Amino acid sequence: MILYTFFDSYDLSGKTIAPFCTSGGSGLSGTVSSIRELEPEADVLDGLHIGSSAASDPDQAVSDWLESLGLME
């Protein structure tokens, strides 16, 4: 529910949103779709989930993700 409060409080129109999370559970589930619905005027990119097995060394996964989004040179 904290995400709903955040998106109700801020207008991210025209902004780029790159959602990510770390967890040992279900990951992003429908979060990216929800963000797209809550912020229709924002550019919501594909998200990244790093599971508990990769959380201790996420550098390569994050670099690859950012590069795939065109956010890293």
PyMOL Python script that loads the backbone (N, CA, C, O; Angstrom):
from pymol import cmd

cmd.read_pdbstr("""\
ATOM      1  N   MET A   1       0.811  -1.200   0.000  1.00  0.00           N
ATOM      2  CA  MET A   1       0.000   0.000   0.000  1.00  0.00           C
ATOM      3  C   MET A   1       0.854   1.264   0.000  1.00  0.00           C
ATOM      4  O   MET A   1       0.392   2.329  -0.409  1.00  0.00           O
ATOM      5  N   ILE A   2       2.095   1.148   0.457  1.00  0.00           N
ATOM      6  CA  ILE A   2       2.945   2.334   0.518  1.00  0.00           C
ATOM      7  C   ILE A   2       3.180   2.923  -0.875  1.00  0.00           C
ATOM      8  O   ILE A   2       3.323   4.137  -1.018  1.00  0.00           O
ATOM      9  N   LEU A   3       3.219   2.076  -1.892  1.00  0.00           N
ATOM     10  CA  LEU A   3       3.395   2.598  -3.258  1.00  0.00           C
ATOM     11  C   LEU A   3       2.209   3.446  -3.693  1.00  0.00           C
ATOM     12  O   LEU A   3       2.386   4.474  -4.346  1.00  0.00           O
ATOM     13  N   TYR A   4       0.999   3.022  -3.335  1.00  0.00           N
ATOM     14  CA  TYR A   4      -0.181   3.814  -3.690  1.00  0.00           C
ATOM     15  C   TYR A   4      -0.122   5.190  -3.043  1.00  0.00           C
ATOM     16  O   TYR A   4      -0.441   6.192  -3.684  1.00  0.00           O
ATOM     17  N   THR A   5       0.279   5.246  -1.797  1.00  0.00           N
ATOM     18  CA  THR A   5       0.409   6.528  -1.102  1.00  0.00           C
ATOM     19  C   THR A   5       1.455   7.401  -1.792  1.00  0.00           C
ATOM     20  O   THR A   5       1.242   8.598  -1.983  1.00  0.00           O
ATOM     21  N   PHE A   6       2.578   6.801  -2.162  1.00  0.00           N
ATOM     22  CA  PHE A   6       3.640   7.544  -2.852  1.00  0.00           C
ATOM     23  C   PHE A   6       3.123   8.132  -4.164  1.00  0.00           C
ATOM     24  O   PHE A   6       3.301   9.321  -4.428  1.00  0.00           O
ATOM     25  N   PHE A   7       2.487   7.302  -4.979  1.00  0.00           N
ATOM     26  CA  PHE A   7       2.021   7.784  -6.278  1.00  0.00           C
ATOM     27  C   PHE A   7       0.848   8.754  -6.162  1.00  0.00           C
ATOM     28  O   PHE A   7       0.649   9.584  -7.049  1.00  0.00           O
ATOM     29  N   ASP A   8       0.081   8.664  -5.102  1.00  0.00           N
ATOM     30  CA  ASP A   8      -0.970   9.657  -4.843  1.00  0.00           C
ATOM     31  C   ASP A   8      -0.371  11.000  -4.434  1.00  0.00           C
ATOM     32  O   ASP A   8      -0.968  12.049  -4.674  1.00  0.00           O
ATOM     33  N   SER A   9       0.797  10.967  -3.824  1.00  0.00           N
ATOM     34  CA  SER A   9       1.421  12.177  -3.284  1.00  0.00           C
ATOM     35  C   SER A   9       2.264  12.937  -4.298  1.00  0.00           C
ATOM     36  O   SER A   9       2.477  14.141  -4.147  1.00  0.00           O
ATOM     37  N   TYR A  10       2.749  12.245  -5.335  1.00  0.00           N
ATOM     38  CA  TYR A  10       3.661  12.874  -6.287  1.00  0.00           C
ATOM     39  C   TYR A  10       3.152  12.724  -7.708  1.00  0.00           C
ATOM     40  O   TYR A  10       2.605  11.684  -8.075  1.00  0.00           O
ATOM     41  N   ASP A  11       3.335  13.759  -8.497  1.00  0.00           N
ATOM     42  CA  ASP A  11       2.998  13.724  -9.913  1.00  0.00           C
ATOM     43  C   ASP A  11       4.275  13.444 -10.684  1.00  0.00           C
ATOM     44  O   ASP A  11       5.177  14.281 -10.714  1.00  0.00           O
ATOM     45  N   LEU A  12       4.361  12.291 -11.301  1.00  0.00           N
ATOM     46  CA  LEU A  12       5.560  11.905 -12.037  1.00  0.00           C
ATOM     47  C   LEU A  12       5.364  12.016 -13.551  1.00  0.00           C
ATOM     48  O   LEU A  12       6.079  11.374 -14.320  1.00  0.00           O
ATOM     49  N   SER A  13       4.405  12.822 -13.969  1.00  0.00           N
ATOM     50  CA  SER A  13       4.174  13.049 -15.396  1.00  0.00           C
ATOM     51  C   SER A  13       5.451  13.538 -16.054  1.00  0.00           C
ATOM     52  O   SER A  13       6.120  14.442 -15.553  1.00  0.00           O
ATOM     53  N   GLY A  14       5.778  12.926 -17.187  1.00  0.00           N
ATOM     54  CA  GLY A  14       6.973  13.314 -17.925  1.00  0.00           C
ATOM     55  C   GLY A  14       8.265  12.751 -17.365  1.00  0.00           C
ATOM     56  O   GLY A  14       9.336  13.000 -17.919  1.00  0.00           O
ATOM     57  N   LYS A  15       8.187  12.008 -16.294  1.00  0.00           N
ATOM     58  CA  LYS A  15       9.385  11.419 -15.679  1.00  0.00           C
ATOM     59  C   LYS A  15       9.557   9.987 -16.170  1.00  0.00           C
ATOM     60  O   LYS A  15       8.621   9.373 -16.682  1.00  0.00           O
ATOM     61  N   THR A  16      10.767   9.470 -16.005  1.00  0.00           N
ATOM     62  CA  THR A  16      11.063   8.075 -16.303  1.00  0.00           C
ATOM     63  C   THR A  16      11.137   7.313 -14.988  1.00  0.00           C
ATOM     64  O   THR A  16      11.833   7.722 -14.059  1.00  0.00           O
ATOM     65  N   ILE A  17      10.417   6.210 -14.920  1.00  0.00           N
ATOM     66  CA  ILE A  17      10.387   5.374 -13.724  1.00  0.00           C
ATOM     67  C   ILE A  17      10.974   4.013 -14.083  1.00  0.00           C
ATOM     68  O   ILE A  17      10.500   3.353 -15.008  1.00  0.00           O
ATOM     69  N   ALA A  18      11.996   3.598 -13.358  1.00  0.00           N
ATOM     70  CA  ALA A  18      12.633   2.297 -13.559  1.00  0.00           C
ATOM     71  C   ALA A  18      12.506   1.507 -12.259  1.00  0.00           C
ATOM     72  O   ALA A  18      13.391   1.578 -11.405  1.00  0.00           O
ATOM     73  N   PRO A  19      11.418   0.756 -12.099  1.00  0.00           N
ATOM     74  CA  PRO A  19      11.173   0.060 -10.837  1.00  0.00           C
ATOM     75  C   PRO A  19      12.110  -1.133 -10.641  1.00  0.00           C
ATOM     76  O   PRO A  19      12.446  -1.840 -11.591  1.00  0.00           O
ATOM     77  N   PHE A  20      12.521  -1.340  -9.399  1.00  0.00           N
ATOM     78  CA  PHE A  20      13.352  -2.491  -9.064  1.00  0.00           C
ATOM     79  C   PHE A  20      13.077  -2.908  -7.631  1.00  0.00           C
ATOM     80  O   PHE A  20      12.574  -2.123  -6.827  1.00  0.00           O
ATOM     81  N   CYS A  21      13.412  -4.143  -7.325  1.00  0.00           N
ATOM     82  CA  CYS A  21      13.255  -4.620  -5.948  1.00  0.00           C
ATOM     83  C   CYS A  21      14.215  -5.772  -5.695  1.00  0.00           C
ATOM     84  O   CYS A  21      14.706  -6.413  -6.624  1.00  0.00           O
ATOM     85  N   THR A  22      14.464  -6.013  -4.444  1.00  0.00           N
ATOM     86  CA  THR A  22      15.146  -7.220  -3.999  1.00  0.00           C
ATOM     87  C   THR A  22      14.199  -7.924  -3.043  1.00  0.00           C
ATOM     88  O   THR A  22      13.554  -7.289  -2.209  1.00  0.00           O
ATOM     89  N   SER A  23      14.124  -9.229  -3.171  1.00  0.00           N
ATOM     90  CA  SER A  23      13.257  -9.977  -2.266  1.00  0.00           C
ATOM     91  C   SER A  23      13.535 -11.461  -2.401  1.00  0.00           C
ATOM     92  O   SER A  23      14.184 -11.908  -3.346  1.00  0.00           O
ATOM     93  N   GLY A  24      13.046 -12.192  -1.464  1.00  0.00           N
ATOM     94  CA  GLY A  24      13.117 -13.634  -1.533  1.00  0.00           C
ATOM     95  C   GLY A  24      11.782 -14.220  -1.934  1.00  0.00           C
ATOM     96  O   GLY A  24      11.570 -15.431  -1.862  1.00  0.00           O
ATOM     97  N   GLY A  25      10.874 -13.337  -2.360  1.00  0.00           N
ATOM     98  CA  GLY A  25       9.516 -13.773  -2.665  1.00  0.00           C
ATOM     99  C   GLY A  25       9.162 -13.666  -4.126  1.00  0.00           C
ATOM    100  O   GLY A  25       9.912 -14.093  -5.004  1.00  0.00           O
ATOM    101  N   SER A  26       8.008 -13.089  -4.367  1.00  0.00           N
ATOM    102  CA  SER A  26       7.412 -13.107  -5.701  1.00  0.00           C
ATOM    103  C   SER A  26       7.944 -12.045  -6.657  1.00  0.00           C
ATOM    104  O   SER A  26       7.532 -12.010  -7.817  1.00  0.00           O
ATOM    105  N   GLY A  27       8.824 -11.203  -6.213  1.00  0.00           N
ATOM    106  CA  GLY A  27       9.383 -10.203  -7.112  1.00  0.00           C
ATOM    107  C   GLY A  27       8.441  -9.046  -7.356  1.00  0.00           C
ATOM    108  O   GLY A  27       7.729  -8.610  -6.452  1.00  0.00           O
ATOM    109  N   LEU A  28       8.438  -8.551  -8.582  1.00  0.00           N
ATOM    110  CA  LEU A  28       7.643  -7.376  -8.924  1.00  0.00           C
ATOM    111  C   LEU A  28       6.172  -7.699  -9.156  1.00  0.00           C
ATOM    112  O   LEU A  28       5.329  -6.802  -9.111  1.00  0.00           O
ATOM    113  N   SER A  29       5.852  -8.963  -9.404  1.00  0.00           N
ATOM    114  CA  SER A  29       4.476  -9.376  -9.688  1.00  0.00           C
ATOM    115  C   SER A  29       3.826  -8.405 -10.665  1.00  0.00           C
ATOM    116  O   SER A  29       4.328  -8.235 -11.776  1.00  0.00           O
ATOM    117  N   GLY A  30       2.729  -7.767 -10.286  1.00  0.00           N
ATOM    118  CA  GLY A  30       2.027  -6.830 -11.156  1.00  0.00           C
ATOM    119  C   GLY A  30       2.378  -5.383 -10.885  1.00  0.00           C
ATOM    120  O   GLY A  30       1.657  -4.478 -11.308  1.00  0.00           O
ATOM    121  N   THR A  31       3.472  -5.154 -10.186  1.00  0.00           N
ATOM    122  CA  THR A  31       3.823  -3.792  -9.774  1.00  0.00           C
ATOM    123  C   THR A  31       4.045  -2.863 -10.959  1.00  0.00           C
ATOM    124  O   THR A  31       3.578  -1.724 -10.939  1.00  0.00           O
ATOM    125  N   VAL A  32       4.740  -3.318 -11.982  1.00  0.00           N
ATOM    126  CA  VAL A  32       5.027  -2.451 -13.135  1.00  0.00           C
ATOM    127  C   VAL A  32       3.724  -2.041 -13.815  1.00  0.00           C
ATOM    128  O   VAL A  32       3.556  -0.880 -14.187  1.00  0.00           O
ATOM    129  N   SER A  33       2.812  -2.979 -13.978  1.00  0.00           N
ATOM    130  CA  SER A  33       1.507  -2.659 -14.570  1.00  0.00           C
ATOM    131  C   SER A  33       0.746  -1.662 -13.709  1.00  0.00           C
ATOM    132  O   SER A  33       0.117  -0.738 -14.224  1.00  0.00           O
ATOM    133  N   SER A  34       0.807  -1.852 -12.396  1.00  0.00           N
ATOM    134  CA  SER A  34       0.124  -0.931 -11.479  1.00  0.00           C
ATOM    135  C   SER A  34       0.703   0.470 -11.582  1.00  0.00           C
ATOM    136  O   SER A  34      -0.038   1.452 -11.598  1.00  0.00           O
ATOM    137  N   ILE A  35       2.022   0.563 -11.651  1.00  0.00           N
ATOM    138  CA  ILE A  35       2.664   1.879 -11.777  1.00  0.00           C
ATOM    139  C   ILE A  35       2.237   2.540 -13.080  1.00  0.00           C
ATOM    140  O   ILE A  35       1.964   3.740 -13.109  1.00  0.00           O
ATOM    141  N   ARG A  36       2.178   1.768 -14.150  1.00  0.00           N
ATOM    142  CA  ARG A  36       1.757   2.321 -15.441  1.00  0.00           C
ATOM    143  C   ARG A  36       0.328   2.863 -15.367  1.00  0.00           C
ATOM    144  O   ARG A  36       0.019   3.886 -15.979  1.00  0.00           O
ATOM    145  N   GLU A  37      -0.528   2.191 -14.632  1.00  0.00           N
ATOM    146  CA  GLU A  37      -1.907   2.655 -14.465  1.00  0.00           C
ATOM    147  C   GLU A  37      -1.953   3.912 -13.593  1.00  0.00           C
ATOM    148  O   GLU A  37      -2.707   4.843 -13.877  1.00  0.00           O
ATOM    149  N   LEU A  38      -1.149   3.934 -12.539  1.00  0.00           N
ATOM    150  CA  LEU A  38      -1.165   5.067 -11.609  1.00  0.00           C
ATOM    151  C   LEU A  38      -0.475   6.309 -12.173  1.00  0.00           C
ATOM    152  O   LEU A  38      -0.809   7.431 -11.795  1.00  0.00           O
ATOM    153  N   GLU A  39       0.473   6.111 -13.066  1.00  0.00           N
ATOM    154  CA  GLU A  39       1.244   7.222 -13.646  1.00  0.00           C
ATOM    155  C   GLU A  39       1.212   7.137 -15.173  1.00  0.00           C
ATOM    156  O   GLU A  39       2.246   6.893 -15.795  1.00  0.00           O
ATOM    157  N   PRO A  40       0.037   7.334 -15.788  1.00  0.00           N
ATOM    158  CA  PRO A  40      -0.080   7.155 -17.235  1.00  0.00           C
ATOM    159  C   PRO A  40       0.732   8.145 -18.063  1.00  0.00           C
ATOM    160  O   PRO A  40       1.010   7.886 -19.234  1.00  0.00           O
ATOM    161  N   GLU A  41       1.109   9.259 -17.479  1.00  0.00           N
ATOM    162  CA  GLU A  41       1.893  10.259 -18.211  1.00  0.00           C
ATOM    163  C   GLU A  41       3.393  10.113 -17.982  1.00  0.00           C
ATOM    164  O   GLU A  41       4.173  10.950 -18.438  1.00  0.00           O
ATOM    165  N   ALA A  42       3.805   9.057 -17.280  1.00  0.00           N
ATOM    166  CA  ALA A  42       5.224   8.781 -17.036  1.00  0.00           C
ATOM    167  C   ALA A  42       5.683   7.681 -17.991  1.00  0.00           C
ATOM    168  O   ALA A  42       4.870   6.911 -18.503  1.00  0.00           O
ATOM    169  N   ASP A  43       6.970   7.617 -18.220  1.00  0.00           N
ATOM    170  CA  ASP A  43       7.568   6.551 -19.006  1.00  0.00           C
ATOM    171  C   ASP A  43       8.024   5.475 -18.016  1.00  0.00           C
ATOM    172  O   ASP A  43       9.074   5.608 -17.387  1.00  0.00           O
ATOM    173  N   VAL A  44       7.233   4.414 -17.884  1.00  0.00           N
ATOM    174  CA  VAL A  44       7.527   3.349 -16.926  1.00  0.00           C
ATOM    175  C   VAL A  44       8.247   2.224 -17.661  1.00  0.00           C
ATOM    176  O   VAL A  44       7.670   1.560 -18.521  1.00  0.00           O
ATOM    177  N   LEU A  45       9.490   2.023 -17.318  1.00  0.00           N
ATOM    178  CA  LEU A  45      10.332   1.037 -17.978  1.00  0.00           C
ATOM    179  C   LEU A  45      10.151  -0.344 -17.354  1.00  0.00           C
ATOM    180  O   LEU A  45       9.542  -0.484 -16.293  1.00  0.00           O
ATOM    181  N   ASP A  46      10.687  -1.356 -18.026  1.00  0.00           N
ATOM    182  CA  ASP A  46      10.644  -2.705 -17.482  1.00  0.00           C
ATOM    183  C   ASP A  46      11.416  -2.739 -16.175  1.00  0.00           C
ATOM    184  O   ASP A  46      12.455  -2.094 -16.036  1.00  0.00           O
ATOM    185  N   GLY A  47      10.904  -3.490 -15.230  1.00  0.00           N
ATOM    186  CA  GLY A  47      11.500  -3.538 -13.907  1.00  0.00           C
ATOM    187  C   GLY A  47      12.543  -4.627 -13.755  1.00  0.00           C
ATOM    188  O   GLY A  47      12.721  -5.473 -14.631  1.00  0.00           O
ATOM    189  N   LEU A  48      13.222  -4.586 -12.632  1.00  0.00           N
ATOM    190  CA  LEU A  48      14.234  -5.584 -12.286  1.00  0.00           C
ATOM    191  C   LEU A  48      13.928  -6.140 -10.911  1.00  0.00           C
ATOM    192  O   LEU A  48      13.698  -5.392  -9.960  1.00  0.00           O
ATOM    193  N   HIS A  49      13.929  -7.469 -10.816  1.00  0.00           N
ATOM    194  CA  HIS A  49      13.817  -8.145  -9.521  1.00  0.00           C
ATOM    195  C   HIS A  49      15.107  -8.921  -9.295  1.00  0.00           C
ATOM    196  O   HIS A  49      15.522  -9.715 -10.140  1.00  0.00           O
ATOM    197  N   ILE A  50      15.727  -8.687  -8.164  1.00  0.00           N
ATOM    198  CA  ILE A  50      16.905  -9.459  -7.777  1.00  0.00           C
ATOM    199  C   ILE A  50      16.495 -10.322  -6.595  1.00  0.00           C
ATOM    200  O   ILE A  50      16.165  -9.819  -5.520  1.00  0.00           O
ATOM    201  N   GLY A  51      16.521 -11.617  -6.811  1.00  0.00           N
ATOM    202  CA  GLY A  51      16.138 -12.562  -5.767  1.00  0.00           C
ATOM    203  C   GLY A  51      17.198 -12.677  -4.691  1.00  0.00           C
ATOM    204  O   GLY A  51      18.315 -12.181  -4.844  1.00  0.00           O
ATOM    205  N   SER A  52      16.845 -13.324  -3.622  1.00  0.00           N
ATOM    206  CA  SER A  52      17.747 -13.421  -2.475  1.00  0.00           C
ATOM    207  C   SER A  52      19.064 -14.094  -2.815  1.00  0.00           C
ATOM    208  O   SER A  52      20.086 -13.777  -2.206  1.00  0.00           O
ATOM    209  N   SER A  53      19.070 -15.005  -3.762  1.00  0.00           N
ATOM    210  CA  SER A  53      20.316 -15.693  -4.113  1.00  0.00           C
ATOM    211  C   SER A  53      21.312 -14.769  -4.816  1.00  0.00           C
ATOM    212  O   SER A  53      22.517 -15.021  -4.772  1.00  0.00           O
ATOM    213  N   ALA A  54      20.834 -13.711  -5.459  1.00  0.00           N
ATOM    214  CA  ALA A  54      21.717 -12.784  -6.177  1.00  0.00           C
ATOM    215  C   ALA A  54      21.907 -11.465  -5.440  1.00  0.00           C
ATOM    216  O   ALA A  54      22.678 -10.615  -5.886  1.00  0.00           O
ATOM    217  N   ALA A  55      21.225 -11.286  -4.332  1.00  0.00           N
ATOM    218  CA  ALA A  55      21.241  -9.993  -3.643  1.00  0.00           C
ATOM    219  C   ALA A  55      22.602  -9.631  -3.063  1.00  0.00           C
ATOM    220  O   ALA A  55      22.895  -8.449  -2.886  1.00  0.00           O
ATOM    221  N   SER A  56      23.428 -10.607  -2.768  1.00  0.00           N
ATOM    222  CA  SER A  56      24.731 -10.302  -2.181  1.00  0.00           C
ATOM    223  C   SER A  56      25.718  -9.762  -3.209  1.00  0.00           C
ATOM    224  O   SER A  56      26.710  -9.135  -2.837  1.00  0.00           O
ATOM    225  N   ASP A  57      25.464  -9.995  -4.504  1.00  0.00           N
ATOM    226  CA  ASP A  57      26.362  -9.523  -5.557  1.00  0.00           C
ATOM    227  C   ASP A  57      25.549  -9.136  -6.798  1.00  0.00           C
ATOM    228  O   ASP A  57      25.604  -9.831  -7.812  1.00  0.00           O
ATOM    229  N   PRO A  58      24.794  -8.031  -6.722  1.00  0.00           N
ATOM    230  CA  PRO A  58      23.878  -7.676  -7.806  1.00  0.00           C
ATOM    231  C   PRO A  58      24.497  -6.835  -8.921  1.00  0.00           C
ATOM    232  O   PRO A  58      23.806  -6.480  -9.877  1.00  0.00           O
ATOM    233  N   ASP A  59      25.780  -6.513  -8.815  1.00  0.00           N
ATOM    234  CA  ASP A  59      26.388  -5.552  -9.744  1.00  0.00           C
ATOM    235  C   ASP A  59      26.123  -5.857 -11.215  1.00  0.00           C
ATOM    236  O   ASP A  59      25.678  -4.979 -11.955  1.00  0.00           O
ATOM    237  N   GLN A  60      26.387  -7.078 -11.644  1.00  0.00           N
ATOM    238  CA  GLN A  60      26.236  -7.406 -13.065  1.00  0.00           C
ATOM    239  C   GLN A  60      24.779  -7.345 -13.494  1.00  0.00           C
ATOM    240  O   GLN A  60      24.470  -6.842 -14.575  1.00  0.00           O
ATOM    241  N   ALA A  61      23.878  -7.854 -12.654  1.00  0.00           N
ATOM    242  CA  ALA A  61      22.456  -7.836 -12.999  1.00  0.00           C
ATOM    243  C   ALA A  61      21.947  -6.406 -13.152  1.00  0.00           C
ATOM    244  O   ALA A  61      21.198  -6.111 -14.083  1.00  0.00           O
ATOM    245  N   VAL A  62      22.346  -5.523 -12.250  1.00  0.00           N
ATOM    246  CA  VAL A  62      21.916  -4.128 -12.320  1.00  0.00           C
ATOM    247  C   VAL A  62      22.525  -3.449 -13.543  1.00  0.00           C
ATOM    248  O   VAL A  62      21.832  -2.719 -14.252  1.00  0.00           O
ATOM    249  N   SER A  63      23.804  -3.679 -13.798  1.00  0.00           N
ATOM    250  CA  SER A  63      24.461  -3.084 -14.975  1.00  0.00           C
ATOM    251  C   SER A  63      23.800  -3.543 -16.268  1.00  0.00           C
ATOM    252  O   SER A  63      23.533  -2.734 -17.157  1.00  0.00           O
ATOM    253  N   ASP A  64      23.537  -4.842 -16.369  1.00  0.00           N
ATOM    254  CA  ASP A  64      22.887  -5.379 -17.575  1.00  0.00           C
ATOM    255  C   ASP A  64      21.499  -4.780 -17.760  1.00  0.00           C
ATOM    256  O   ASP A  64      21.118  -4.433 -18.878  1.00  0.00           O
ATOM    257  N   TRP A  65      20.740  -4.656 -16.675  1.00  0.00           N
ATOM    258  CA  TRP A  65      19.392  -4.094 -16.721  1.00  0.00           C
ATOM    259  C   TRP A  65      19.426  -2.640 -17.169  1.00  0.00           C
ATOM    260  O   TRP A  65      18.679  -2.243 -18.063  1.00  0.00           O
ATOM    261  N   LEU A  66      20.290  -1.852 -16.550  1.00  0.00           N
ATOM    262  CA  LEU A  66      20.379  -0.433 -16.915  1.00  0.00           C
ATOM    263  C   LEU A  66      20.817  -0.260 -18.362  1.00  0.00           C
ATOM    264  O   LEU A  66      20.316   0.617 -19.066  1.00  0.00           O
ATOM    265  N   GLU A  67      21.751  -1.093 -18.803  1.00  0.00           N
ATOM    266  CA  GLU A  67      22.192  -1.013 -20.191  1.00  0.00           C
ATOM    267  C   GLU A  67      21.054  -1.395 -21.145  1.00  0.00           C
ATOM    268  O   GLU A  67      20.886  -0.762 -22.187  1.00  0.00           O
ATOM    269  N   SER A  68      20.278  -2.419 -20.798  1.00  0.00           N
ATOM    270  CA  SER A  68      19.163  -2.845 -21.669  1.00  0.00           C
ATOM    271  C   SER A  68      18.094  -1.761 -21.779  1.00  0.00           C
ATOM    272  O   SER A  68      17.376  -1.689 -22.776  1.00  0.00           O
ATOM    273  N   LEU A  69      17.994  -0.921 -20.751  1.00  0.00           N
ATOM    274  CA  LEU A  69      17.024   0.187 -20.765  1.00  0.00           C
ATOM    275  C   LEU A  69      17.575   1.438 -21.446  1.00  0.00           C
ATOM    276  O   LEU A  69      16.852   2.412 -21.655  1.00  0.00           O
ATOM    277  N   GLY A  70      18.865   1.400 -21.789  1.00  0.00           N
ATOM    278  CA  GLY A  70      19.498   2.560 -22.399  1.00  0.00           C
ATOM    279  C   GLY A  70      19.831   3.648 -21.401  1.00  0.00           C
ATOM    280  O   GLY A  70      19.962   4.816 -21.764  1.00  0.00           O
ATOM    281  N   LEU A  71      19.970   3.261 -20.135  1.00  0.00           N
ATOM    282  CA  LEU A  71      20.257   4.238 -19.080  1.00  0.00           C
ATOM    283  C   LEU A  71      21.713   4.235 -18.648  1.00  0.00           C
ATOM    284  O   LEU A  71      22.094   4.971 -17.737  1.00  0.00           O
ATOM    285  N   MET A  72      22.528   3.414 -19.296  1.00  0.00           N
ATOM    286  CA  MET A  72      23.937   3.311 -18.922  1.00  0.00           C
ATOM    287  C   MET A  72      24.764   3.210 -20.186  1.00  0.00           C
ATOM    288  O   MET A  72      24.400   2.511 -21.131  1.00  0.00           O
ATOM    289  N   GLU A  73      25.846   3.893 -20.191  1.00  0.00           N
ATOM    290  CA  GLU A  73      26.723   3.871 -21.380  1.00  0.00           C
ATOM    291  C   GLU A  73      27.704   2.733 -21.296  1.00  0.00           C
ATOM    292  O   GLU A  73      28.520   2.553 -22.199  1.00  0.00           O
TER     293      GLU A  73
END
""", "prot")
cmd.dss("prot")
cmd.show_as("cartoon", "prot")
cmd.util.cbc("prot")
cmd.orient("prot")
